[in-house]
């Protein structure tokens, strides 16, 4: 039997011997955020200080047969390095998730700002239109002054139309 001819212009078929573990990225991210938040607290620093101090004191003060990590504390260094090697990626993952949330919040804020600006511009145009329309409307003070002017003109016309005896003057054509 001959093997099938390998074609270089087509991708290979993916062959997996072992199934990949399945996990929910959101759950993993939420757990990593909780761990990262805990690593950034004073409580963690106190716990870690107590742990390291207990480790060092045990390996200094315990009888030599009970000591599991003699003076250079190689095992303690290994434990702390392991903890740091897991803490750094978890903290970075939590920061990336926070950056994603901040990006979404920024986008929502930007859209809200655009809507607010559009509403403000609309209201500004409406107010300008109302001001222009009010410029053509007679105001109460304008009407009052016009009526007072008419009353003065009527009074003046009456004064001119009266004779000395208080009776209105007769029309010249009928007289």
C-alpha positions in Angstrom: 0.0 0.0 0.0 1.2 3.4 -0.8 0.6 6.3 1.6 -1.6 9.1 0.3 0.3 11.8 -1.4 1.0 14.8 0.8 -0.2 18.1 -0.7 1.7 21.1 0.3 -1.1 23.5 -0.8 -3.6 22.3 1.8 -3.4 22.4 5.5 -2.8 19.2 7.4 -5.6 17.5 9.3 -5.5 18.2 13.0 -4.8 15.0 14.9 -5.3 15.1 18.6 -4.2 12.1 20.6 -5.5 13.4 23.9 -8.7 15.4 24.5 -8.1 18.9 25.6 -9.5 19.9 29.0 -12.7 22.0 28.8 -13.2 25.0 31.0 -15.4 28.0 31.1 -13.2 31.1 30.5 -15.7 33.3 32.5 -15.6 31.1 35.5 -11.8 30.8 35.4 -11.5 34.6 35.0 -13.8 35.2 37.9 -11.8 32.9 40.1 -8.6 34.5 39.0 -10.0 37.9 39.8 -10.9 36.7 43.3 -7.4 35.4 43.8 -5.8 38.5 42.5 -8.0 40.7 44.7 -7.0 38.5 47.7 -3.3 38.7 46.8 -3.5 42.5 46.9 -4.8 42.8 50.4 -3.1 43.4 53.8 -4.7 40.1 55.0 -2.7 38.2 52.4 0.5 40.0 53.5 -0.1 39.1 57.1 -0.9 35.5 56.3 2.2 35.2 54.2 4.4 36.9 56.8 3.1 34.5 59.5 3.6 31.5 57.2 7.2 32.5 56.3 8.0 33.4 59.9 6.6 30.1 61.1 8.5 28.2 58.5 11.8 29.9 59.4 11.3 29.6 63.1 10.3 25.9 62.9 13.4 25.1 60.8 15.6 27.0 63.3 14.2 26.0 66.6 12.8 22.5 66.1 14.9 19.5 66.9 17.2 18.6 64.0 15.2 15.4 63.2 12.0 17.5 62.8 13.5 20.1 60.5 12.4 19.6 56.9 14.1 22.6 55.3 17.6 23.4 56.8 19.1 26.9 56.8 19.4 28.0 53.2 15.6 27.3 53.0 15.7 25.9 49.5 12.2 24.4 49.8 10.8 27.7 51.1 12.4 29.5 48.1 10.9 26.9 45.8 7.4 27.4 47.4 7.6 31.1 47.1 8.8 31.0 43.5 5.9 28.6 42.7 3.4 30.9 44.3 4.8 33.9 42.4 4.8 32.0 39.1 1.1 31.4 39.6 0.2 34.8 41.0 1.7 36.8 38.2 -0.4 35.3 35.4 -3.5 35.4 37.5 -3.0 39.1 38.3 -2.4 39.8 34.6 -5.6 37.9 33.7 -7.6 39.9 36.2 -6.1 43.1 34.8 -7.0 42.1 31.3 -10.6 41.4 32.3 -10.7 44.8 34.1 -9.3 46.5 31.0 -12.1 44.8 28.9 -14.7 46.0 31.3 -13.2 49.5 31.3 -13.2 49.5 27.5 -16.9 48.5 27.4 -17.7 51.1 30.0 -15.8 53.7 28.1 -17.7 52.9 24.9 -21.0 53.1 26.8 -20.0 56.5 28.3 -19.0 57.7 24.8 -22.4 56.7 23.3 -24.2 58.4 26.3 -22.1 61.5 25.8 -23.0 61.6 22.1 -26.7 61.2 22.9 -26.5 63.9 25.5 -24.7 66.3 23.0 -27.3 65.5 20.3 -30.2 66.2 22.8 -28.4 69.5 23.9 -28.0 70.6 20.3 -31.7 69.8 19.6 -32.8 71.8 22.6 -30.6 74.7 21.7 -32.1 74.8 18.2 -35.6 74.6 19.7 -34.9 77.5 22.2 -33.4 79.6 19.3 -36.6 78.9 17.3 -38.8 79.9 20.2 -36.8 83.1 20.7 -37.2 84.0 17.1 -40.9 83.3 17.3 -41.3 85.4 20.4 -39.5 88.2 18.7 -42.5 88.4 16.3 -45.1 88.2 19.1 -46.5 91.2 20.8 -45.6 91.3 24.4 -47.8 92.7 27.2 -45.5 95.7 27.7 -45.7 96.5 23.9 -49.5 96.2 23.9 -49.8 98.4 27.0 -47.6 101.1 25.4 -49.5 101.0 22.2 -52.9 101.3 24.0 -51.6 104.2 26.0 -50.5 105.9 22.8 -54.0 105.4 21.3 -55.6 106.8 24.5 -53.4 109.9 24.2 -54.3 110.3 20.6 -58.0 109.9 21.4 -57.8 112.4 24.2 -56.0 114.8 21.9 -58.6 114.3 19.2 -61.4 115.0 21.7 -59.7 118.2 22.9 -59.4 119.4 19.3 -63.0 118.5 18.6 -64.6 120.4 21.5 -65.6 124.0 21.4 -65.3 126.2 24.3 -68.7 125.2 25.7 -67.8 121.6 26.0 -70.0 120.4 23.1 -68.6 118.7 20.2 -68.0 120.8 17.2 -70.5 120.4 14.3 -69.4 119.3 10.9 -68.6 122.2 8.6 -70.6 120.8 5.7 -73.9 120.7 7.6 -73.7 123.8 9.4 
